[in-house]
Amino acid sequence: MDAAARQVADAGPAQCLGNMYEEAPVIDPDHPVFSDASHTAEQVAAMFAQAAAENSRAYQAYRAARDQSAVLSCAFCACGCSSSPGHLSAIDCFKDLHGFG
């Protein structure tokens, strides 16, 4: 084992950032159940249906978030929303419509 690998191994398990809305699920892009002050459940369903039909990046991102939520709970958000109240890690972007960009 080289020095870099030994340093990583000695560091122990990674510490995840967690998420602000523990009780809120990641929106399932194939069966979205979500609404907020700006979007009805029907509008959200239509958005995801269109995204799925186009196999858009947003659709792919929500699928990845659904399938790999533990990984995204350990990752910083790349869009910078962590500076906004409520987002601790990348997974928080996929518990609302923020992941649509």
C-alpha positions as CSV (number, residue, x, y, z in Angstrom):
1,M,0.0,0.0,0.0
2,D,1.4,3.4,-1.0
3,A,1.5,6.4,1.4
4,A,-1.6,8.0,-0.1
5,A,-3.7,4.9,0.1
6,R,-2.5,4.3,3.7
7,Q,-3.5,7.9,4.7
8,V,-7.0,7.3,3.3
9,A,-7.3,4.0,5.0
10,D,-6.1,5.5,8.3
11,A,-8.6,8.3,8.1
12,G,-11.5,6.0,8.8
13,P,-15.0,6.1,7.3
14,A,-16.1,9.3,5.5
15,Q,-18.3,11.7,7.3
16,C,-21.4,12.6,5.4
17,L,-22.9,16.0,5.3
18,G,-26.4,14.7,5.8
19,N,-29.5,16.5,4.6
20,M,-31.7,19.2,5.9
21,Y,-35.0,17.5,5.3
22,E,-34.5,14.0,6.6
23,E,-38.2,13.1,6.5
24,A,-38.6,14.3,2.9
25,P,-37.9,11.7,0.2
26,V,-36.0,12.2,-3.0
27,I,-38.6,12.8,-5.7
28,D,-38.9,9.6,-7.7
29,P,-38.8,10.8,-11.4
30,D,-40.9,7.8,-12.5
31,H,-43.6,8.3,-9.9
32,P,-43.3,11.9,-8.7
33,V,-45.3,12.8,-5.7
34,F,-44.5,16.5,-4.9
35,S,-46.1,19.9,-4.8
36,D,-45.2,23.2,-3.3
37,A,-46.4,26.8,-3.3
38,S,-45.4,27.3,-6.9
39,H,-46.3,23.9,-8.5
40,T,-49.3,21.6,-8.2
41,A,-48.9,17.8,-8.1
42,E,-50.3,17.7,-11.7
43,Q,-47.7,20.2,-12.9
44,V,-44.9,18.3,-11.3
45,A,-46.1,15.0,-12.8
46,A,-46.2,16.7,-16.3
47,M,-42.7,18.1,-15.8
48,F,-41.3,14.7,-15.0
49,A,-43.2,13.0,-17.8
50,Q,-41.7,15.4,-20.3
51,A,-38.3,15.1,-18.8
52,A,-38.6,11.2,-19.0
53,A,-39.8,11.4,-22.6
54,E,-36.7,13.5,-23.5
55,N,-34.4,11.5,-21.2
56,S,-33.2,14.9,-20.1
57,R,-30.3,15.6,-17.7
58,A,-32.8,16.5,-15.0
59,Y,-34.5,13.2,-15.4
60,Q,-31.2,11.3,-15.3
61,A,-30.1,13.3,-12.2
62,Y,-33.3,12.5,-10.3
63,R,-32.9,8.8,-11.2
64,A,-29.3,8.9,-9.9
65,A,-30.4,10.7,-6.8
66,R,-33.2,8.1,-6.2
67,D,-30.8,5.2,-6.7
68,Q,-27.7,6.6,-5.0
69,S,-29.1,8.8,-2.3
70,A,-26.5,7.7,0.3
71,V,-23.7,8.9,-1.9
72,L,-25.3,12.3,-2.6
73,S,-25.8,12.8,1.1
74,C,-22.0,12.8,1.4
75,A,-21.4,15.2,-1.5
76,F,-21.3,18.9,-1.6
77,C,-23.8,20.5,-4.0
78,A,-22.1,21.7,-7.1
79,C,-24.8,24.3,-7.9
80,G,-24.0,26.5,-4.9
81,C,-27.4,26.1,-3.2
82,S,-25.6,25.1,0.0
83,S,-25.3,28.8,0.6
84,S,-29.1,29.0,0.8
85,P,-30.9,28.0,4.0
86,G,-32.0,24.4,3.9
87,H,-29.5,22.5,1.8
88,L,-26.7,20.6,3.5
89,S,-25.6,18.3,0.7
90,A,-26.4,17.4,-2.9
91,I,-29.3,15.2,-2.0
92,D,-31.3,18.1,-0.8
93,C,-31.6,19.4,-4.4
94,F,-33.6,16.3,-5.4
95,K,-36.2,16.6,-2.6
96,D,-37.8,19.5,-4.4
97,L,-37.6,20.9,-7.9
98,H,-34.2,22.5,-7.4
99,G,-32.6,19.6,-9.4
100,F,-34.3,20.9,-12.6
101,G,-31.9,23.8,-12.5
